Amino acid sequence: MSAISSAVAHRSGLVTEPARATRLPSMQARVAVSIGVALIAFTLAILRFRGAPYEYAGDFTWHWRAGRAMLDGASPYRIINATPFYPYNSGYYYLLPTAVVATPFSLLTPHGALATFVACSFGMLAFALTRDGFWRLPLLASLPAVWTIFTGQVVALATAAIILPALWWLWPLKYTLGAAGAAYQLSVKYVALGLGVVVVTMIVWPWWPRDWLAELSDKNGTYYRVPLLVPGGLLLLATLLRWRRPEARLVAALACLPQTMLFYDQLPLLLAASTYRQALWFSVGSYAAPLIANAIYGAAATDPRVLFERNAPVIVACYYAPVAILVLLRPNVGRVPRWLERASGVLPGWLRGAAT
């Protein structure tokens, strides 16, 4: 009878999580898979930058240079200045904890630092994704994930920090995604650990907030877009109708935050997958976005302002909209903190949902 009841509940939509075996993956199996993923990511990064100029390490060039500045006792925000050519065409926009984390990697060559950082990031992300099974692993083959490898971005590690409690202190590495992670977790500990790291760096290096704010003063409009302000983006807030679900809160939060419209900052959206089939479709479907953008606009623009302006509606339509629709098809059920549970008592029944 219990099996029949479970099947009926699943078909009726009350159960949206994948059916999983009672026995979760062993720690040894998760570690082995994570090491395998890390080696693949390392190899892809090495092959991608083989033959590139010495100091050309994609987006990780900024972090490598920031780490070198820290070793020299200098401010990365003053050392790294905009010059015409990528990857030297902007200053350093990250919080100082990112430069601190990058410092050990900066002891390596730029290419070796990038490949090692990418390997560590993807190894930890794979470990985080396999906490209750291996069914999320197709997400690591998605375009945002692959793009992260080929550009040396910190998005993979920032995504792992959202879902793996042992890494919560790392969310300031990409503070916009980290803020969305706070909505996903609704955890005081999550927020406190990250802010604690920021405070410690401010005590040790009290000059950096001033330098960082000065660096941001004239570039935000060029390199970042807010999905909510893209035509149709306002509809993404409908996911708050499912406010009890962490993936619904994640979509709504990401929609409100500035991000790079270049197909990698949207990696955390893929955490909305709740079955192997969804993870697979998210991964395969993620490659449609640049193809659609290319079909509409032709060759990619060289001016970042134009490129990101063109990509923004495509990313909202191809990444955000499908995930939002999937979330809205799920029931508004889930655990939330006690204070929020009490506050929800003022909501009408159709919006209040149910605790699990």
PyMOL commands that set and color helices and strands:
alter all, ss='L'
color gray80, all
select helices_A, chain A and resi 2-11+27-48+60-71+76-79+96-102+105-107+110-129+137-141+143-151+155-163+165-185+188-204+208-216+220-223+227-229+233-242+246-255+267-272+276-285+288-297+304-328+338-346+349-352
alter helices_A, ss='H'
color red, helices_A
deselect
rebuild
show_as cartoon
